[in-house]
Amino acid sequence: MRVAIHHRNEAEAASALAAETGGGPVLAGDFAQASEARRVVKQAAAALGGLDTLVYCCAVLHRAPFLETTDADFARVQAVNLEAAFAASQEAARLMVAEKFGRIVLVTSVNEFAPNAGLAAYAASKGGLRMLGRTMALESRPTSTARRWRTPPGARTSRAWCRPGASPGPPTSPAPSASCAARRPATSPARRWSSMAG
């Protein structure tokens, strides 16, 4: 398995993580611009020789009362947490549809359904991310995409992936183990793309 690691300005940490996960490529990009997310996904796929899995866990958090949150504050959070996730997922999904196989994991938060004071922009972005993932899974049903949802402590992970011949499952179905989620048919090595905040 080879994993490409994305970072914004933490090259040393990203390189260390890449070394722990097979020595895959390290790609820099500021996801405040959706175009950067698209570029990084394309570069990752080119470097890995394809793309089987996208893990989007890049996010920013702005803490301020609702009445003190500016348009710029709100837009910045949505840009990284939601718009770039949309862009990265769309680019990855296009590659996966062509290969008839793929997985997209969107890491959200308990704030997608449980609000906290001072986190209006963040909660809005995570609620949007949840519905983005659910819609992607729903639209991929004609291509035999299984849908799974898992809630680890303190976070919520929306997981959708394509597997030829699989039967679509309800959103409440349990997720497979991590090893199962990362497994690729023996005919081709897994190629993964991951995003880390920094």
N, C-alpha and C positions, 0 to 999 in steps of 0.2 A: 504494500500500500504506500502511495506517495501523497503527501499533503502539502498544498500551497498555503502559506500563511500571509495574511494581509495585516498591515499596521499603518498608522498615520504618521507617528513620529517616534516610535519605540523600536528602532532597528535592532538594537542589541537583544531586547527581550524576544522579539519575533524570531531572530536568528537562533536563539537558544531553544525556543520551542520547536523550530523547524528541525534542529539537530536531534531532538528527542523523538521526532515523528518521522524519521526516515530521510532527512536531509532534502526536503523538497524546496521549491523556490520561495523566496520572500519578496513580497510585492508591497510597495508603498502607495498610498493614495488617500486623499482627503475626501471622505464621503459626505461632506457638506454639499458636494456637487454630485448629482446622480450620474452624470457622465463619467465621473471617476470610478464609480462602482461598476458600471458597464465595462470600462476599460480594463479594470483589474480582473474581472471574471474572464474576459476574453484572453487576457495574457496568461491567466492561470491555466485555462483550457489548452492553450497553445503549448505552454511549458510542460504540461502533464500528458499531452497526447490525447486529450479528451477530458470529460468531467462527469463523474458519477454522483457526487454528493456536494451540495452547497450547505454550509452551516453559517447562518448570518447571526452573529452575536455582537455586532458593533452598535454602540448606543452612547448617547450623552444624556445627562440628567441636569435639569435646571430647577432649582428650588426657590420659589418665590410665591407670595400670595397671588391669587388670581387677579386681583385688581392692580397689582404691581408688575404683572408679567407683560412685557412689551410685545409688539408685533414681531420685532426682530428676535426676541427670546423664543417665542412660540415657533417661528419659522425655522430657526436653527435646530431645534429639537426634532421637528417633523422631518427636516431635510435628512438628518442622519438616521434617525430611528425608523422612519417609515418610507420616505421617498427613495432613499438609496437601497433600502431592502427590496422595494418594488423593482427597481432597476436591475439589481443584482439577480433577483429571482427570475425576472423575465429573460435576461440573457442566458442564465443557466438552463431554464426550462426549454428554451428554443434548442439548445444543444442536446438536452436529454430526450426531447421528443424525436429528434432526428435519429438518436441511437436506440429509441424505444426502451430506455432504462434510465432511471435517475432518482435521486432523493433530494428534497429540499427541507432543511430544518431551520425554522425561525424561532429564535430565543426571545421570549417576551418577558412578562413579569406578573406578579400577583396584582399589580396595578392595572392590568387590563380589565379586571372586574371588581377590584377592591380599591376605591380611591383613598388618597391621603391628602391632607391639607398641604398646600404649597407645591403640589405636583401636577397641576392642571395640564401643562404642556406634555409632560412625560406620560401621564396616564392616557391622554388622548392619543399619543403616538402608539402606545402599547395596545390599546383597544383596537386601533386601526390595524396594527400588525396582526392581531388575532384574526380579524375578519378577512384580511388579505389572505392569510394562510388557508382559512376555511373555504374561501371562494376559489382559490387555486386548486384545492383538493376536489371541490365540487365539479369544476370545469374539466378536470382531468379524468373524470370517471369514464368517458367513452374510450380512453386509452388504457383501461384496466389499471387504474391507479388506486392503490390501497390507501385509506386514510386512517391515521392513528394520532391520538393526542395523549400526552404524558405531562404530569405535573410534578417536577422535582421540588424539593423543599426550597421555598423562597423564589421560585421562578416557574414559568410555564413555557413549555416547548411545544410548538406546533410542528408536527412532523407529517410530511406527505412524500410519497415516493411512488415511482412507476415500476411495475414488475410485470412483464408479459404473462398473461394468463391468470393473474391474481384477481381475486374477487374483492370489489370495494367493500369496506367494512364501515360500520357506523362510527361517528366521532368519539364515542365512548369506549371503543374497543381498546384493550390494553396494548401498549407498544411492545415491540420485540426487544430482546436484550440488545445492549450496545454492540455486541459482537455480530449479532444478526443484522442490525441496522447498517453496519459498515461492510457487510460481506457482498462481494461481487461474484458472479459466476466464474468458475475456474478458468474459463476461456480468456478472461481479460482481467488484469490487475486493477484494483480499485484506485481511483484517482479522486482526491477530495480537495475542496477549497474551503478555507475557514477564514473568518474575519474576527479580529480582536480589536477592542477599543484601545486607544492610546494616543 
